Amino acid sequence: MKLTAEVVNSAPVRFNPLDERELCLRGLGISVIENLSATRDQFDCLDLTENQIRRLENFPRLRRLQTLLASGNFISRISPRLGEFLPKLDTLVLAGNRISTLAEVDALASCKSLTCLSLERNDVARRPNYRRYVLHRFPALRVLDGTKVTRTDREDCEAFFRTEDGRALELSIRSIRQSLQSARAAAAEGDAAQDLGASSSSSAAAAATGASAETSPADAAGSTPGLSDEHRRAVAVLVDAAQSAAEVSAIEEALKSGTLTDAMIKRANELQRSAAAEGGTEASAE
């Protein structure tokens, strides 16, 4: 379902057990966050549970919102500007999504007011040193995954990040985050260029296929440091589609070394074509 202003205005409104004024948009099959300016910033809590959202982004500035419930979606990407648009966000529930990397969790650093965070049932929660890193990155957190943050937790966290292993982990995640941001920026630029130059969705798909043939992974991984724009776009697509921590780890290794296999490139192209086809189908249905 498309999240229109009409859907927003007709959604149930209630006061939840925390006495927050809540807008309920759960279980509507929403895939993209949009048109939330129709709320007129009149809610303390927004419930987007059990939809089909893939990206936590595109919020208007909602100065009142304190609680965001978005468990049971397909979220794999978080906008690094989330806190800019939700400055009072205190509680964020993202349980049961597809967040796979600590680098993606880093995007929440803009949420300065965050004290309660849930990432249960995401692959990232099974990463080594997950809890330590999240507590290190978000010193104001009081509850993580339903468990209260204790003084012992904080002391353990501080001690770990004074070690060589802790510093290495932090540097590695920072590097991966920067690389992912570059990859996604390149992907966005590529998409914009395709939109401007294509006369139809079929010609855009053909152009993307042609671009893939012009630059091989071997050429990109040769003497040139880093990745070409094409390969950066491929990395962004693959990370968003990854279903497990193991998949993301393999992509991260390819990204850090500047090499992508033919199979990875082929998979990224298939995902892009599939997404384009799904978008056309949804548009026709609407």
Phi, psi and omega in degrees: 000142176277134180275089181267169176298326179295319178297316179299313185289338180262359182288150179297143177238137180208171170256121183280178182300341177269009180064030175267141175283117191242136173257124185259112177238032185278148172064033182255001181074022180291132180251336183228134176280122181198164175060023179282354173296341177294344177287342181057028177053047183251013186232146175271333186225137177237124182254108178246025183298145172056050170247205181235033184288134181253335183228133177268088187200179173070031175276143168284175178285113180242094186286341182271331188298127180244333184233129177235118180253116183218036178285160176069031174249200177241030188294125176235348182230138181237132179293130177291352180256014183305315182293334178294324182266341176236069190295338181257011182301118184251324184233126180229119181249111181237028181298146174068040175245203185237035177281122190247338187236151174293332177298326178288322177299328178305332182299340181281001182300337179286347181273082188291338183266002186293123177238344181226121184225135176235121176235023178302150178061027166249149179302328182299330182292347178261003180289145175302137178062024180303306184296319179300315184293316182297318179293324178294319184283333183234081186295344180273353182298135176249336179223129177232122179054040176080003181245130181296139178277121183260169176297324178298319177302314182294318180295319178297318180298312180298318180296318181297317184279003168269349180274166178297320179298319180295316179295322179295320178298315181297317179295320180297314181294321178298318179296316180296319180299315180297320179294319178295321178297318178296318180297317182288326176295318178296321179296319180295319178295320179296319179296319180295319179296320179295319181297323181287323187268348186266139177268345178201166180296328181289321179290327177295319178296321179295320179296320179296320179295320180295320180298324180296326183284335185286327184237117182269157176302325181296318179297316182293330184267009182283236185280346181284122177288137180086194185242153173288166178300322180300316183287329175295320177297321179297318179299315180300317180296315183293319180296317180296330183267353184300139183254353183210162177297326180297318178298315181295321178300318179296320179292319179300317179298318178296322180293315181293325181273349180078019181233138174232140180281160177303322181297321179295316179298316180298317180298317180298317179297320179296318180295320179295317180294321179295318179296320179296320180294318179297320179298320178294321179295316180296321180295321179295320181295325181286000000 
